[in-house]
Amino acid sequence: MSLVQYPDSDDEDDNHDDNHDDGDDDDNVAHDIDKTPAQLISNPAVKRKRDDCAESDLPPLPAAFHDLYSSNARTATTDDPSLHGGRKRAIPHVEGNWPSHVYLEWVPLHAESQALFTLIQSIQETIVRANKTRQKPLPVPDITPSLRSPLGAPLPLHVSLSRTLQIKTDDRENFVETLTSSLSKAAIRPFNIRFGTLKWVSNYQRNRWFLVLGIAKPAQDELNGLLNACNNATEKCGHPGLYTGGNGDGPMPDNKARDCATKRNDQNTADDSLDRTENFHVSIAWNLGEPDPEWIALLGTIDLTKHLQAPEAPFDAVKVKVGNVVHNIELSARKGRAQKRAGILGLG
């Protein structure tokens, strides 16, 4: 009898969908269809559990733990939005394709997670208060935090460095090797970030909107350096780069993969001289409907520094998720090494 349903490729129901068109990318979001986000955030039981965790002497989970259980078991290849809070799969499942994503991972500390919950609640309350002053009320976004699983476990957040890519089965190893080589040549050292803006960003299909924290340019412009390295690698393998098109950053209609081992992209569309700092972000919540322009503008009145400090931990590795297998490429000048983290039950 099989213990885990493990198909030969896993599309993860538009994994990392905040890739915008990303996939992103994230089906692992805190969602309770019977409660509003404000109720989820202010629920005494949830607060009590978080307080208990704060008082616990248990050490935090190692980063590799999130790699091992980074995706849910897929039970069907058909799309059923009712199982995912109304979300629709960005890319149809195709046998032999492995949805893949390159990103930087941020695992908020307990205090950082609390600050994010407080920020989301403050945004919700600010919108509700502003709506009460209007003669004709506007629809209020149903903001769903992306910080915890349905069981209350903290979830890692991420900064996308690629679209959701469809990697062929025979091309997986070559793709990771090409990416590792490109990152090694870039020689980006570990670095810290700080947040600069708060805004709404849509996915490619504009059927899902993300509340995101914009990232200020790091001291050595590391994010642009990493993005250029990742775009050069993906385009060598016949895939579109991230933030290189005009219609969002996710899967494009003409995304047709080619064999990474034998073919090269004749026209490299990535421009290493461009500054794409305004595109880098961390998604902290999502909403199915497009927020009214008034609510989008309202985010500009919120002082982010009153709610959130710069993340304490630096980024020291690029993660490459191919299907349900995660590879870590360490950031260390000209010493990029890919370490494979096995999927569920150690299966690759």
C-alpha positions as CSV (number, residue, x, y, z in Angstrom):
1,M,0.0,0.0,0.0
2,S,1.4,3.4,-1.0
3,L,2.0,5.8,1.9
4,V,2.3,8.9,-0.1
5,Q,0.8,9.8,-3.5
6,Y,3.9,10.7,-5.4
7,P,3.3,11.4,-9.1
8,D,6.3,11.8,-11.5
9,S,5.8,15.6,-11.7
10,D,4.1,18.0,-9.4
11,D,2.6,21.3,-10.4
12,E,1.6,22.2,-6.8
13,D,-1.5,24.1,-7.9
14,D,0.2,27.3,-9.1
15,N,3.0,27.2,-6.6
16,H,4.6,30.6,-5.8
17,D,1.8,32.4,-7.5
18,D,3.0,35.7,-6.3
19,N,5.5,35.5,-8.9
20,H,3.1,37.6,-10.7
21,D,2.4,35.6,-12.7
22,D,4.4,33.6,-10.5
23,G,3.4,31.3,-9.9
24,D,5.2,33.1,-6.5
25,D,3.7,30.6,-6.3
26,D,2.1,30.1,-3.0
27,D,-0.5,27.6,-2.2
28,N,0.7,27.2,1.3
29,V,-1.2,30.2,2.8
30,A,-3.0,30.6,6.0
31,H,-6.7,30.5,5.1
32,D,-9.9,29.8,7.0
33,I,-13.0,30.2,4.9
34,D,-15.2,30.6,8.0
35,K,-13.2,33.6,9.4
36,T,-12.2,37.0,8.2
37,P,-8.5,37.9,8.2
38,A,-9.1,40.2,11.2
39,Q,-10.7,37.4,13.1
40,L,-7.8,35.1,12.3
41,I,-5.3,37.7,13.4
42,S,-7.1,38.7,16.6
43,N,-8.4,35.2,17.6
44,P,-7.4,34.8,21.3
45,A,-6.7,31.1,20.8
46,V,-4.2,31.9,18.0
47,K,-2.6,34.6,20.1
48,R,-2.3,32.2,23.0
49,K,-0.6,29.7,20.8
50,R,1.8,32.3,19.5
51,D,2.5,33.4,23.1
52,D,3.2,29.9,24.2
53,C,5.6,29.5,21.3
54,A,7.4,32.7,22.4
55,E,7.9,31.3,25.9
56,S,9.1,27.9,24.7
57,D,12.8,27.0,25.0
58,L,12.6,24.9,21.9
59,P,15.0,26.1,19.2
60,P,13.6,27.2,15.8
61,L,13.3,24.6,13.0
62,P,16.3,24.2,10.8
63,A,15.9,25.8,7.3
64,A,16.2,22.3,5.7
65,F,12.9,21.3,7.3
66,H,11.0,23.7,5.1
67,D,12.7,22.2,2.1
68,L,11.6,18.7,3.0
69,Y,7.9,19.6,3.4
70,S,7.7,22.5,0.9
71,S,4.8,21.2,-1.1
72,N,1.5,19.4,-0.5
73,A,0.7,16.0,-2.0
74,R,-1.3,16.4,-5.2
75,T,-4.4,14.3,-5.3
76,A,-5.6,15.3,-8.8
77,T,-4.3,17.0,-12.0
78,T,-7.6,18.9,-12.5
79,D,-8.1,22.4,-11.1
80,D,-10.7,22.7,-8.3
81,P,-10.6,26.3,-6.9
82,S,-13.0,25.4,-4.1
83,L,-10.2,23.4,-2.5
84,H,-7.9,26.4,-2.5
85,G,-9.9,29.4,-1.3
86,G,-11.1,30.3,-4.9
87,R,-7.6,30.3,-6.3
88,K,-7.1,29.0,-9.8
89,R,-4.0,27.1,-11.1
90,A,-1.9,29.4,-13.2
91,I,-0.4,26.7,-15.4
92,P,-2.2,23.5,-16.4
93,H,-0.6,20.2,-15.4
94,V,1.3,18.6,-18.2
95,E,2.8,15.1,-17.7
96,G,6.6,15.3,-17.8
97,N,6.8,19.0,-16.9
98,W,8.2,20.0,-13.5
99,P,7.0,23.4,-12.3
100,S,10.2,25.1,-11.0
101,H,11.0,28.3,-9.2
102,V,14.2,30.1,-8.2
103,Y,14.0,32.3,-5.1
104,L,15.4,33.7,-1.9
105,E,13.8,32.4,1.2
106,W,13.0,34.4,4.4
107,V,11.8,32.5,7.5
108,P,10.5,35.3,9.8
109,L,11.5,35.0,13.5
110,H,8.7,34.9,16.0
111,A,8.9,38.7,16.6
112,E,9.0,39.4,12.9
113,S,6.0,37.2,12.2
114,Q,4.0,39.0,15.0
115,A,5.0,42.3,13.4
116,L,3.7,41.1,10.0
117,F,0.4,40.0,11.5
118,T,0.0,43.4,13.2
119,L,0.8,45.2,10.0
120,I,-1.8,43.2,8.0
121,Q,-4.4,43.8,10.7
122,S,-3.6,47.6,10.7
123,I,-4.0,47.8,7.0
124,Q,-7.4,46.0,7.2
125,E,-8.6,48.3,10.0
126,T,-7.4,51.4,8.2
127,I,-9.4,50.4,5.1
128,V,-12.5,49.7,7.1
129,R,-12.2,53.1,8.9
130,A,-11.7,55.0,5.7
131,N,-14.7,53.2,4.1
132,K,-17.0,54.3,6.9
133,T,-16.3,57.9,6.1
134,R,-17.5,57.5,2.5
135,Q,-21.0,58.4,1.4
136,K,-20.9,55.3,-0.9
137,P,-18.9,52.5,0.6
138,L,-16.5,50.6,-1.6
139,P,-15.8,46.8,-1.5
140,V,-13.3,46.0,1.2
141,P,-10.6,43.5,0.2
142,D,-10.8,40.1,2.0
143,I,-7.1,40.0,2.9
144,T,-5.7,36.5,3.6
145,P,-2.3,36.4,5.4
146,S,0.3,34.1,3.8
147,L,2.2,33.6,7.1
148,R,0.8,30.4,8.5
149,S,-0.5,27.0,7.3
150,P,-4.1,26.0,7.9
151,L,-2.8,24.1,11.0
152,G,-1.0,27.3,12.3
153,A,2.5,26.4,11.4
154,P,4.7,29.3,10.4
155,L,5.5,29.4,6.6
156,P,8.6,30.7,4.9
157,L,8.3,33.8,2.6
158,H,10.3,34.5,-0.5
159,V,11.8,36.9,-3.0
160,S,11.3,35.6,-6.5
161,L,14.3,35.3,-8.9
162,S,12.4,33.5,-11.7
163,R,9.0,33.0,-13.2
164,T,7.3,29.6,-12.6
165,L,9.3,27.5,-15.2
166,Q,8.2,24.3,-16.8
167,I,11.3,22.1,-16.7
168,K,11.3,18.8,-18.7
169,T,12.1,15.6,-16.8
170,D,15.4,15.0,-18.7
171,D,16.4,18.6,-18.3
172,R,16.2,19.0,-14.5
173,E,19.9,18.3,-13.7
174,N,21.2,20.4,-16.6
175,F,19.0,23.3,-15.5
176,V,20.3,23.2,-11.9
177,E,23.9,22.9,-13.1
178,T,23.5,25.9,-15.5
179,L,22.0,28.0,-12.8
180,T,24.7,27.0,-10.3
181,S,27.4,28.0,-12.7
182,S,25.8,31.3,-13.5
183,L,25.5,32.2,-9.8
184,S,29.0,31.1,-9.1
185,K,30.3,33.5,-11.8
186,A,28.2,36.3,-10.4
187,A,30.1,35.9,-7.0
188,I,27.4,37.4,-4.9
189,R,28.1,37.3,-1.1
190,P,25.5,36.9,1.6
191,F,23.6,40.1,2.2
192,N,20.8,41.7,4.2
193,I,17.7,43.6,3.0
194,R,15.4,46.2,4.3
195,F,11.8,47.0,3.2
196,G,10.9,50.3,1.6
197,T,7.4,50.2,0.3
198,L,4.0,48.6,0.7
199,K,1.8,47.9,-2.3
200,W,-0.6,45.6,-4.2
201,V,0.8,43.5,-7.1
202,S,-1.3,41.3,-9.4
203,N,-0.4,38.0,-11.0
204,Y,-0.2,37.6,-14.8
205,Q,-3.9,36.7,-15.1
206,R,-4.9,39.5,-12.8
207,N,-7.2,37.0,-10.9
208,R,-5.2,37.3,-7.7
209,W,-3.7,40.3,-5.9
210,F,-0.8,40.2,-3.4
211,L,0.0,42.6,-0.6
212,V,3.7,42.9,-0.8
213,L,6.7,44.5,0.9
214,G,8.9,46.3,-1.6
215,I,12.6,45.9,-1.0
216,A,15.1,48.8,-1.0
217,K,18.3,48.4,-3.1
218,P,20.9,46.6,-1.0
219,A,24.3,48.3,-0.5
220,Q,26.1,46.3,-3.3
221,D,23.0,45.9,-5.5
222,E,23.0,42.1,-4.8
223,L,19.4,41.6,-5.9
224,N,20.0,42.9,-9.4
225,G,23.1,40.8,-9.6
226,L,21.3,37.6,-8.6
227,L,18.4,38.3,-11.0
228,N,20.8,38.9,-13.9
229,A,22.6,35.6,-13.2
230,C,19.3,33.7,-12.9
231,N,17.8,35.3,-16.0
232,N,21.0,34.4,-18.0
233,A,20.7,30.8,-16.9
234,T,17.0,30.4,-17.5
235,E,17.3,32.0,-21.0
236,K,20.2,29.7,-21.9
237,C,17.8,26.9,-21.2
238,G,15.1,28.4,-23.4
239,H,12.9,29.9,-20.7
240,P,11.8,33.6,-20.3
241,G,13.6,35.7,-17.7
242,L,11.9,37.4,-14.8
243,Y,10.9,41.1,-15.1
244,T,12.0,41.1,-18.8
245,G,8.6,41.4,-20.4
246,G,5.9,44.0,-20.3
247,N,3.0,41.9,-18.9
248,G,4.0,40.8,-15.5
249,D,6.6,38.4,-14.2
250,G,4.9,35.0,-14.4
251,P,4.4,32.4,-17.1
252,M,3.9,33.9,-20.5
253,P,1.8,32.4,-23.3
254,D,4.8,31.6,-25.4
255,N,6.8,29.9,-22.6
256,K,8.1,26.9,-24.6
257,A,11.0,25.1,-22.9
258,R,14.0,23.9,-24.9
259,D,16.7,21.4,-24.1
260,C,19.1,23.1,-21.7
261,A,22.0,20.7,-22.6
262,T,22.0,21.1,-26.4
263,K,20.3,24.4,-27.2
264,R,21.0,28.0,-26.4
265,N,18.8,31.1,-26.6
266,D,20.2,33.0,-29.6
267,Q,18.7,36.3,-28.5
268,N,19.4,37.0,-24.9
269,T,16.6,39.3,-23.8
270,A,18.0,40.1,-20.4
271,D,19.6,43.5,-20.0
272,D,22.1,43.4,-17.1
273,S,22.3,47.2,-17.0
274,L,18.6,47.7,-16.0
275,D,17.7,48.4,-12.4
276,R,14.8,46.3,-11.5
277,T,14.8,47.1,-7.8
278,E,11.2,48.3,-7.8
279,N,10.1,44.8,-8.8
280,F,11.7,42.9,-5.9
281,H,9.2,42.1,-3.1
282,V,8.0,39.7,-0.4
283,S,4.3,38.8,-0.5
284,I,2.7,38.7,2.9
285,A,-1.0,38.3,2.0
286,W,-3.3,37.9,-0.9
287,N,-6.8,38.8,-2.2
288,L,-8.8,37.3,-5.1
289,G,-10.4,40.6,-6.3
290,E,-8.6,43.7,-7.5
291,P,-8.5,46.3,-4.7
292,D,-10.2,49.6,-5.4
293,P,-7.7,52.4,-6.5
294,E,-8.5,54.2,-3.3
295,W,-7.3,51.3,-1.2
296,I,-4.2,50.9,-3.4
297,A,-3.4,54.6,-2.8
298,L,-4.1,54.3,0.9
299,L,-1.1,52.0,1.3
300,G,1.1,54.9,0.6
301,T,-0.1,56.7,3.8
302,I,1.1,53.8,6.0
303,D,4.5,54.3,7.7
304,L,6.1,50.9,7.3
305,T,8.9,51.6,9.7
306,K,6.4,51.9,12.6
307,H,5.4,48.2,12.1
308,L,8.4,46.4,10.7
309,Q,12.2,46.4,11.0
310,A,14.7,44.9,8.5
311,P,14.9,41.1,8.6
312,E,17.6,40.0,11.1
313,A,18.9,37.0,9.0
314,P,20.9,37.6,5.8
315,F,20.2,35.9,2.5
316,D,23.0,33.3,2.2
317,A,21.6,30.9,-0.4
318,V,19.5,30.8,-3.6
319,K,16.8,28.1,-3.6
320,V,15.8,26.2,-6.7
321,K,12.6,24.2,-6.4
322,V,12.1,21.6,-9.2
323,G,8.8,19.8,-8.6
324,N,9.0,19.0,-4.9
325,V,12.8,18.8,-4.7
326,V,14.6,21.9,-3.3
327,H,18.3,22.6,-4.2
328,N,20.3,25.2,-2.2
329,I,23.0,27.1,-4.0
330,E,25.1,28.8,-1.4
331,L,26.1,32.5,-1.8
332,S,29.9,32.6,-1.5
333,A,32.2,34.3,-4.0
334,R,32.8,32.0,-6.9
335,K,32.0,28.9,-4.8
336,G,28.4,28.2,-5.7
337,R,27.5,24.7,-4.6
338,A,24.1,23.1,-5.2
339,Q,22.9,21.0,-2.3
340,K,19.9,18.8,-3.0
341,R,17.1,18.6,-0.4
342,A,15.0,15.5,-1.1
343,G,11.2,15.7,-1.4
344,I,8.8,13.9,0.8
345,L,10.2,10.6,2.2
346,G,13.5,11.4,0.6
347,L,12.2,10.8,-3.0
348,G,13.7,13.0,-5.7
